[in-house]
Structure formats: structure tokens, C-alpha cells
Amino acid sequence: MEILADKLRPKRLEDVIGQQHLVGEDKIIRNLVHNKHLVSMILYGKPGIGKTSIACAICNEMLKPYRLLNATINNKQDFDIVIEEAKMEGDMIIIMDEIHRLNKDKQDLLLPYIENGLITLIGLTTSNPYHKINPAIRSRCQIFELKELSREDILMGIKKASQYLKDIVVDEDAGGTIANLSSGDLRSAINLLEVAYYGSKDKHITQGLIEKINTKAVFFSDANETGHYDVLSGLQKSIRGSDVDASLHYLARLLVEGDLESIYRRLSVIAYEDIGLANPGIGPKVMAAIHAAELVGLPEARIPLGTLVTEMALSPKSNSAHLALDAAIADIENGMTGNLPNHIKTNSPLYKYPHDFPNSWVKQQYLPDLIKDKKYYQPKPNKYETNIVKINNEMKGENK
């Protein structure tokens, strides 16, 4: 029996819910399809936000043969069969789920046919392709990031799904509860609606019914009900503001929701964006706490994460390092670059090797002439930065 989420799979790009930055009018993927010039691509983002829907809609509109493969489940023989089919058809689109798990044997099998145009690859992944996907595949694909679905997107999906369920009545607060519980995952929302429909006696979907099916707490953070992402924002701003109690409160809300991945990502950012050089040991501590949380799972995961968040809130704060890098990036984007000094180019005989000098330092120019006096880094007056800047200055002062 076909599940409701599959029945709702869009046949055209204009039917895709959300992702208008890619499939909206005059946007990149819509134009590629309109111009009948498809390229290999990787679509990445969280589960249930439209990766497979976009891939299938592309194939339907291009009127080209396509096959769905999974990098983990399908074996090398399955890949061989699809390639032979492609040779008979003249070309073929392969939609590759979990492409970040594609092993070398399967990759080596596909690459020549991607190169010669026999196969157009559409890879799907929830992992960051810049970190998880083999460079040989990544370099042959355009990478498109899918954005989080809004609450309005989820409510639109619920409305569309309801049209396939005879005599259904969905109370407004029930629809809102489904949207909040889904955490931006449209497939999850539709599946919950379907369970409620067939699990009810009179096809009347109430908030009480939804809460009986899914016992996770539902949070309404403000009048706009932006919910989950506001809680993540609250966690970061509370840690940044050194409010331990508020930090633990928002961590608790996220733990009750069970969204460990969002917690991991946000804490990893906070460690370097907000604490940075004021407490450089916090980055490895974040990784250690995440590893411990993954090992033990919920509910015990709350213990290492709670300890970590408490220390992060209490820690001194500094954003000096990432502000310095942002300033450097801004210069590059504005054309403020210039040629490297000759003495630091590869194998230059003019280069002075610092380790051959006292204190492993010798005065020489490293920045291009155009910006040779630029100062990106502005230290904050915390103990660690004050100390390392002092040591750095003393080191240079001894050998000018």
C-alpha cells in the first residue's frame, strides 16, 4: 500500500513545497530544467525537506529515464545494470540517496560515465558534502543546499495531504501541533497526519489525538510560533550572555524535543564564534561531550551536554578570531589582495626560516604590498589572549 507521503510526491517543480531559492520562478534549478540542460548535482539538507521530491520532479519534467539507487543498499551489480540500461537509452539520470556513503568501487564505476555525459547524477545527502563526499564526485557536481522548511510550509503540506484523506477534519490547533512536532520535516508531519487519520474513529483530528500519538512536548515560544529555531537561538544568546540558568533551560527544551543533532551543531558554532580564544580548550571539550552523548544516547546524553553548557555559559567570551577572519574575507571579496611577497613563494631562496633564528622568529613581510600594514586581529582583554599577545610581542621584541 502506497503511503501518503509518496502519493504527495511532486510531479513538477512548481508543486515543490519550500526551496523557492532553487526551484522558484527564474531560479537556478527551474532554469536548468526549462533550458533542458541538466547538470550533475548534489542536494543536501535535513531529512524531509524536499531533496527526493526535487530530484523526481526534475526527472519528470526533463522526460528522461531515471533510476533511484542508494549508495549503501544497492550493490555493484545493481550499478552495472543501471549503466547498461543507460547505454541502451542513450543517457540516464541516477538519483543517488546517501551519496556520502558511496564507496570507491562504485565511485570508480560511475565516474567515467558522468564524465562522458551518459549519466547525470543527482546525489542526495543529509551530510555536508564539503566534508563527507569524496572530492572526485564533489568536483563533478554542482552543490545546492536546501533550506529549513518554515511552519507555513509544513501547514501547506498538511493541507495538501488532507485532500487525499476522505472525510478528514483537521482542527486548526491540531494542524499547528503537527507542524511544531515535525521540526521542519514535512515527511514526518504527513506521516503523523496519516497515523492520526487511520487511528481515529470519526476522521476528526484534534490536538488531543495528536498528543496521544506523539508524546513529545510541544513548545510555543512566542506569538509567531517560530518554535524550534527560536529555542536554538535562545540557547546561543544565553551562553553568549553568560546566563547559566537560561542556557540550561533552553538546552532542556531541546533535549525534551530529542533533537541532539541541532544541539551538537549549535554548540560547535558557539565554541568558536562566542568563546573562541578566551577559552580555546572549549572546542575539544565540545567534541568530547558530543562523542560521549552519542555513545550513551538519551536520556544519559543530558549529563555530558549539561556539564558542557554550564562551562560554556560561565566561560569568558571572545569573538576576536572570527571577526579578524571576516575582515580578511571582506578585503578579498573587495579585491584587496595583491601578489604574495617573492620571498614566501614556493622554494624561494630569499625566505628566512624562522626556526633558524632566536625565539623562532625573524622580521620579514608576509602580507602582499597592497595590504602590508593591515591589522585584522584585535585582541579582547581576556586572560588567555592578553597572555599570548604579550608572549608574541616579547618574542618579536628580542630579535628585531
C-alpha positions as CSV (number, residue, x, y, z in Angstrom):
1,M,0.0,0.0,0.0
2,E,1.4,3.4,-1.0
3,I,2.0,5.7,1.9
4,L,0.5,9.2,1.9
5,A,3.9,10.9,1.7
6,D,4.7,9.1,-1.6
7,K,1.3,10.0,-3.0
8,L,2.1,13.6,-2.4
9,R,5.5,13.5,-4.2
10,P,5.5,16.4,-6.6
11,K,5.4,15.7,-10.3
12,R,6.6,19.3,-11.2
13,L,9.0,21.7,-9.7
14,E,6.2,24.3,-9.2
15,D,4.5,21.8,-6.9
16,V,7.5,21.5,-4.5
17,I,6.8,23.0,-1.1
18,G,9.5,25.4,0.0
19,Q,13.0,25.7,-1.6
20,Q,12.0,28.6,-3.7
21,H,15.6,29.8,-3.8
22,L,16.3,26.9,-6.0
23,V,13.0,25.9,-7.8
24,G,11.1,29.2,-7.8
25,E,10.5,31.4,-10.8
26,D,13.7,32.3,-12.6
27,K,15.8,30.3,-10.0
28,I,18.7,28.1,-10.9
29,I,17.2,24.6,-10.9
30,R,14.0,25.8,-12.5
31,N,16.0,27.5,-15.3
32,L,18.2,24.4,-15.9
33,V,15.1,22.3,-16.4
34,H,13.4,25.0,-18.5
35,N,16.5,25.1,-20.8
36,K,16.7,21.3,-20.9
37,H,20.3,21.4,-19.8
38,L,20.7,19.3,-16.6
39,V,24.0,19.0,-14.8
40,S,25.1,16.6,-12.2
41,M,24.3,18.0,-8.7
42,I,24.2,17.2,-5.0
43,L,21.2,18.3,-3.0
44,Y,21.9,18.4,0.7
45,G,19.9,19.3,3.8
46,K,17.9,17.9,6.7
47,P,15.5,15.0,6.3
48,G,12.0,15.6,5.0
49,I,12.6,19.0,3.3
50,G,12.4,18.0,-0.3
51,K,15.6,16.5,-1.7
52,T,14.0,13.4,-3.2
53,S,10.9,15.5,-4.3
54,I,13.0,17.9,-6.2
55,A,15.1,15.2,-7.8
56,C,12.0,13.2,-9.0
57,A,10.3,16.4,-10.2
58,I,13.4,17.3,-12.3
59,C,13.3,13.8,-13.9
60,N,9.6,14.0,-14.7
61,E,9.9,17.5,-16.3
62,M,13.0,16.5,-18.3
63,L,11.2,13.5,-19.6
64,K,14.3,11.4,-19.2
65,P,14.7,7.9,-17.9
66,Y,15.9,7.7,-14.3
67,R,16.7,5.2,-11.6
68,L,16.7,5.5,-7.8
69,L,19.8,4.0,-6.1
70,N,21.0,4.0,-2.6
71,A,24.8,4.2,-2.1
72,T,24.6,1.8,0.9
73,I,21.9,-0.7,-0.1
74,N,22.5,-1.2,-3.8
75,N,25.5,-3.3,-4.7
76,K,28.0,-3.1,-7.5
77,Q,25.8,-5.4,-9.7
78,D,22.9,-3.0,-9.4
79,F,25.2,-0.2,-10.6
80,D,26.3,-2.3,-13.5
81,I,22.7,-3.0,-14.6
82,V,21.8,0.7,-14.5
83,I,24.8,1.6,-16.6
84,E,23.8,-1.0,-19.2
85,E,20.3,0.5,-19.2
86,A,21.8,3.9,-19.7
87,K,23.8,2.7,-22.7
88,M,20.6,1.3,-24.3
89,E,18.6,4.5,-23.6
90,G,21.4,6.9,-24.7
91,D,21.5,8.7,-21.3
92,M,20.0,8.4,-17.9
93,I,19.6,10.3,-14.6
94,I,20.7,8.4,-11.5
95,I,19.2,9.7,-8.2
96,M,21.7,8.5,-5.6
97,D,20.5,8.6,-2.0
98,E,23.0,8.7,0.8
99,I,25.7,9.7,-1.7
100,H,28.1,10.5,1.1
101,R,28.4,6.7,1.7
102,L,29.4,5.9,-1.9
103,N,32.5,3.6,-1.7
104,K,35.4,3.7,-4.1
105,D,34.4,0.7,-6.2
106,K,31.0,2.2,-7.0
107,Q,32.5,5.7,-7.5
108,D,35.1,4.4,-9.9
109,L,32.4,2.6,-11.8
110,L,30.3,5.8,-12.2
111,L,32.9,8.5,-12.8
112,P,33.7,7.8,-16.5
113,Y,30.0,7.8,-17.4
114,I,29.4,11.1,-15.5
115,E,32.4,12.5,-17.4
116,N,31.2,11.5,-20.9
117,G,27.6,12.5,-20.2
118,L,26.0,9.1,-20.3
119,I,24.9,9.5,-16.7
120,T,23.7,12.7,-14.9
121,L,24.0,12.2,-11.2
122,I,21.6,13.8,-8.6
123,G,23.1,13.0,-5.2
124,L,21.0,13.3,-2.0
125,T,22.5,13.6,1.4
126,T,21.9,15.0,4.9
127,S,25.6,15.4,5.4
128,N,27.7,18.5,4.5
129,P,29.1,17.5,1.1
130,Y,32.2,19.6,1.6
131,H,33.1,17.4,4.5
132,K,31.6,14.0,3.7
133,I,31.6,13.5,0.0
134,N,34.7,12.3,-1.9
135,P,36.3,15.2,-3.8
136,A,36.3,13.2,-7.1
137,I,32.5,13.1,-7.0
138,R,32.1,16.5,-5.5
139,S,34.2,18.2,-8.2
140,R,31.9,16.9,-10.9
141,C,28.7,18.1,-9.3
142,Q,27.1,21.4,-8.6
143,I,26.2,21.6,-4.9
144,F,22.8,23.0,-3.8
145,E,21.8,23.5,-0.1
146,L,18.2,23.1,0.8
147,K,16.8,25.4,3.5
148,E,14.7,24.5,6.5
149,L,11.0,24.4,5.8
150,S,9.0,27.1,7.6
151,R,6.0,26.4,9.8
152,E,3.9,27.8,6.9
153,D,5.4,25.3,4.5
154,I,4.5,22.4,6.8
155,L,1.0,23.7,7.2
156,M,0.7,23.9,3.4
157,G,1.8,20.3,3.2
158,I,-0.7,19.2,5.8
159,K,-3.4,21.0,3.8
160,K,-2.4,19.2,0.6
161,A,-2.2,15.9,2.3
162,S,-5.7,16.3,3.7
163,Q,-7.1,16.3,0.2
164,Y,-6.1,12.7,-0.1
165,L,-7.9,11.6,3.0
166,K,-11.6,11.2,2.6
167,D,-13.9,13.0,5.2
168,I,-11.0,14.2,7.2
169,V,-11.5,17.2,9.6
170,V,-8.3,18.7,11.0
171,D,-8.7,21.2,13.8
172,E,-6.6,24.3,13.4
173,D,-4.7,23.7,16.7
174,A,-4.2,20.1,15.7
175,G,-2.5,21.2,12.4
176,G,-0.3,23.6,14.4
177,T,0.7,20.9,16.8
178,I,1.7,18.6,13.9
179,A,3.7,21.4,12.4
180,N,5.5,22.0,15.6
181,L,6.2,18.4,16.4
182,S,7.6,17.8,12.9
183,S,10.6,20.2,13.5
184,G,10.6,21.2,9.8
185,D,10.3,17.6,8.5
186,L,7.4,17.5,6.1
187,R,7.5,13.8,5.6
188,S,7.3,13.3,9.4
189,A,4.3,15.7,9.5
190,I,2.4,13.9,6.8
191,N,3.1,10.5,8.4
192,L,1.8,11.8,11.7
193,L,-1.3,13.1,10.0
194,E,-1.9,9.7,8.3
195,V,-1.5,7.8,11.5
196,A,-4.0,10.1,13.2
197,Y,-6.5,9.7,10.4
198,Y,-6.5,5.9,10.4
199,G,-6.1,5.8,14.2
200,S,-9.3,7.9,14.8
201,K,-12.9,6.6,14.8
202,D,-14.5,9.6,13.1
203,K,-11.6,11.0,11.0
204,H,-11.7,14.1,13.2
205,I,-8.1,15.2,14.0
206,T,-7.8,17.1,17.3
207,Q,-4.9,18.4,19.2
208,G,-5.6,15.8,22.0
209,L,-5.4,13.0,19.4
210,I,-2.1,14.2,18.1
211,E,-0.6,14.5,21.6
212,K,-1.8,10.9,22.4
213,I,0.1,9.6,19.3
214,N,3.2,11.7,19.8
215,T,4.0,12.4,23.4
216,K,6.9,14.8,22.7
217,A,6.5,18.2,24.4
218,V,5.3,21.0,22.1
219,F,6.8,24.4,22.8
220,F,5.2,27.7,21.7
221,S,7.9,30.2,22.2
222,D,6.1,33.4,21.1
223,A,3.1,34.8,19.1
224,N,4.8,33.9,15.8
225,E,5.4,30.3,17.0
226,T,8.8,30.1,15.3
227,G,9.4,27.4,17.9
228,H,12.4,25.1,17.5
229,Y,14.8,27.6,15.9
230,D,14.0,30.3,18.4
231,V,14.9,27.9,21.1
232,L,18.3,27.2,19.4
233,S,18.7,31.0,19.2
234,G,17.8,31.3,22.8
235,L,20.5,28.7,23.8
236,Q,23.2,30.5,21.8
237,K,22.3,34.0,23.1
238,S,22.1,32.8,26.7
239,I,25.5,31.2,26.5
240,R,26.9,34.3,24.8
241,G,25.3,36.4,27.5
242,S,26.9,34.2,30.3
243,D,23.4,33.3,31.8
244,V,23.9,29.8,33.1
245,D,20.3,29.2,34.1
246,A,18.8,30.4,30.8
247,S,21.3,28.3,28.9
248,L,20.3,25.2,30.8
249,H,16.6,26.0,30.4
250,Y,16.9,26.1,26.6
251,L,19.2,23.1,26.5
252,A,16.5,21.2,28.5
253,R,13.8,22.2,26.0
254,L,15.9,20.9,23.1
255,L,16.7,17.7,24.9
256,V,13.0,17.1,25.6
257,E,12.4,17.6,21.9
258,G,15.1,14.9,21.3
259,D,16.9,16.9,18.6
260,L,20.5,16.1,19.5
261,E,21.9,16.9,16.1
262,S,20.8,20.5,16.3
263,I,22.3,20.8,19.8
264,Y,25.6,19.4,18.5
265,R,25.8,21.8,15.6
266,R,24.9,24.9,17.6
267,L,27.3,24.2,20.5
268,S,30.1,23.6,17.9
269,V,29.5,27.0,16.5
270,I,29.2,28.7,19.9
271,A,32.5,27.3,21.0
272,Y,34.3,29.2,18.2
273,E,32.0,32.1,17.5
274,D,31.3,33.3,21.1
275,I,34.0,31.8,23.3
276,G,36.9,31.5,20.9
277,L,40.4,32.5,22.2
278,A,39.1,33.4,25.6
279,N,38.9,29.7,26.3
280,P,40.5,27.8,23.4
281,G,40.2,24.5,25.2
282,I,36.4,24.6,24.8
283,G,36.4,23.3,21.2
284,P,37.9,19.9,22.0
285,K,35.6,19.7,25.1
286,V,32.6,20.2,22.8
287,M,33.7,17.4,20.6
288,A,34.4,15.1,23.6
289,A,30.9,15.9,25.1
290,I,29.2,15.2,21.7
291,H,31.1,11.9,21.5
292,A,30.0,10.9,25.0
293,A,26.4,11.9,24.3
294,E,26.4,9.8,21.1
295,L,27.9,6.8,23.0
296,V,25.3,6.8,25.8
297,G,22.3,8.3,23.9
298,L,19.2,9.8,25.6
299,P,18.4,10.3,28.4
300,E,22.0,10.0,29.7
301,A,23.2,12.3,26.9
302,R,21.9,15.2,29.0
303,I,24.7,14.7,31.6
304,P,27.8,15.5,29.4
305,L,25.8,18.1,27.5
306,G,24.6,19.8,30.7
307,T,28.1,19.9,32.1
308,L,29.4,21.4,28.8
309,V,26.8,24.1,28.5
310,T,27.3,25.1,32.1
311,E,31.0,25.6,31.5
312,M,30.3,27.4,28.2
313,A,28.0,29.9,29.9
314,L,30.5,30.5,32.7
315,S,33.4,30.8,30.3
316,P,34.9,34.2,29.3
317,K,33.9,35.2,25.8
318,S,35.8,36.4,22.7
319,N,34.8,36.7,19.1
320,S,38.2,38.3,18.1
321,A,39.4,35.4,15.9
322,H,36.3,35.1,13.7
323,L,35.9,38.9,13.4
324,A,39.5,39.0,12.2
325,L,38.9,36.3,9.6
326,D,35.6,38.0,8.4
327,A,37.6,41.2,7.9
328,A,40.2,39.4,5.8
329,I,37.4,37.7,3.7
330,A,35.8,41.1,3.2
331,D,39.1,42.5,1.8
332,I,39.4,39.6,-0.6
333,E,35.8,40.0,-1.8
334,N,36.6,43.7,-2.4
335,G,39.7,43.0,-4.4
336,M,42.2,43.9,-1.7
337,T,44.6,41.0,-2.4
338,G,47.8,41.6,-4.3
339,N,50.7,39.3,-5.1
340,L,52.5,37.3,-2.4
341,P,55.9,38.7,-1.5
342,N,58.5,36.8,-3.6
343,H,60.4,35.5,-0.5
344,I,57.4,33.5,0.7
345,K,56.6,31.9,-2.6
346,T,57.3,28.2,-3.1
347,N,61.0,27.2,-2.8
348,S,62.2,30.9,-2.7
349,P,65.9,31.2,-1.7
350,L,65.1,34.6,-0.2
351,Y,62.9,33.1,2.5
352,K,64.2,33.3,6.1
353,Y,63.4,30.1,8.0
354,P,62.1,31.4,11.4
355,H,63.3,28.3,13.3
356,D,66.9,29.2,12.4
357,F,66.7,32.4,14.5
358,P,66.4,33.0,18.2
359,N,62.9,32.5,19.6
360,S,61.9,31.0,16.2
361,W,61.2,34.5,14.8
362,V,62.7,36.8,12.2
363,K,61.4,40.0,10.9
364,Q,60.1,39.7,7.3
365,Q,57.0,40.7,5.3
366,Y,54.2,38.2,4.8
367,L,51.2,40.2,3.6
368,P,51.1,41.5,0.0
369,D,52.4,45.0,-0.6
370,L,48.8,46.3,-1.1
371,I,47.8,45.5,2.4
372,K,51.2,45.1,4.1
373,D,50.2,47.2,7.2
374,K,46.8,45.7,7.6
375,K,45.8,44.6,11.2
376,Y,42.9,42.2,11.2
377,Y,43.2,40.7,14.6
378,Q,42.1,42.9,17.5
379,P,42.6,41.0,20.8
380,K,40.0,41.1,23.5
381,P,41.2,41.8,27.1
382,N,40.7,38.3,28.5
383,K,43.4,36.4,30.3
384,Y,44.3,34.0,27.5
385,E,44.5,36.5,24.7
386,T,46.3,39.0,26.8
387,N,48.9,36.4,27.7
388,I,49.5,35.0,24.2
389,V,49.7,38.5,22.7
390,K,52.2,39.5,25.4
391,I,54.3,36.5,24.7
392,N,54.2,37.1,21.0
393,N,55.2,40.7,21.4
394,E,58.1,39.8,23.7
395,M,59.3,37.1,21.3
396,K,59.4,39.6,18.5
397,G,60.9,42.4,20.6
398,E,64.0,40.3,21.3
399,N,65.0,39.9,17.6
400,K,64.0,43.0,15.7
